Each structure stands twice: as structure tokens, then as C-alpha cells.
Amino acid sequence: MNARFDLMDNELAARFTKRFVGASLVLDQSSLPKATQELVSLRASQINGCAVCIDMHTKEAAAAGESAVRLNLVAAWREATVFSDAERAALALAEEGTRLADAHAGVSDETWAQVRKHYDDDQITALVCLVALINAANRLNVIVRNPAGSYQAGMLASMSS
């Protein structure tokens, strides 16, 4: 499978991507736990059908020590016993923030209360920005049909320089 358009072969797209990756690195350096960041990115990518991002975040999470059991259960996190209450709050926010068109109310007050219970202001900022950023990345990749499978952990960080 080939992409419809090579975003890295276009000067404007390459400049945009460098800054986009830079924004993701700011979030990566936040106090929001790395495991939570990867789980949230993976769940939003599953919902949006973004194979490139599923590939990337599964491999980044595994490289950071995430277990195969937890990665395999992200899609069914509500029925799984392997996620903490804080992770459940983050995954609920990721789902509701990703499915805005499906839910008139957007993120529910109940989900927001759980997020407030488990995360401080900096972590909430990182979480909200992460949901927005991963949804944008999903859309970029799905629109141009970027193929998945070749990502190697750590590749994203090398793109920012």
C-alpha cells in the first residue's frame, strides 16, 4: 500500500510536521505519565482507524515497558481489570474528546470530575492537548492513507531536529 501523498516530500508539509512533532515532544516531557500518554494516543487512534498511529504508539509503549496484555486490552478498557482509576479517567476523556461528533455534550461532567480527581493542572493540560494532537495526527495520516508497519520506537523524536 502506498500513501496518496507523501507529506515528508513536500516542503510545507515537512516544516509543519517538524513543528507538530515539536509540540508532541513538549507533551512527552510533561508530568503526565508516559504510559498514560501512550494508552490515550493508542485509544484515540483505534477509534479513528489510524493504522500509522496505532503502529507508532503500540511500539513506543512497548519500548517504554508497557505489557502486551494492557496494550491488547486498550480497545476494551472498560471491561479490563488492568487499568488504574486514573488511566480509566484518561481513557474516558480520550474517547469522549475523540468522539465529539457522536456526543452532543462532548466530554461529560462525570468524566471531567474523574480527570480532576486523578490529575493536577499540568497533567490535565497535557492530557487535553494530547487528545487534540493525536486526533489531528490521526486525521493527517488517514486522509493521505499513510501505510503502517515500518515505525520503529524513537523515530518521532529524531524528526524534530
Salt bridges, closest charged atoms under 4 A:
GLU11 OE2 - ARG15 NH1 3.48
ASP28 OD1 - LYS34 NZ 2.90
GLU38 OE2 - LYS34 NZ 2.67
GLU38 OE1 - HIS57 ND1 2.71
ASP55 OD1 - LYS59 NZ 2.79
GLU66 OE2 - ARG70 NE 2.32
GLU87 OE2 - ARG70 NH2 2.62
GLU95 OE2 - ARG43 NE 2.72
GLU95 OE1 - ARG78 NH1 2.56
GLU95 OE1 - ARG99 NH1 3.94
ASP121 OD1 - ARG116 NH1 2.81
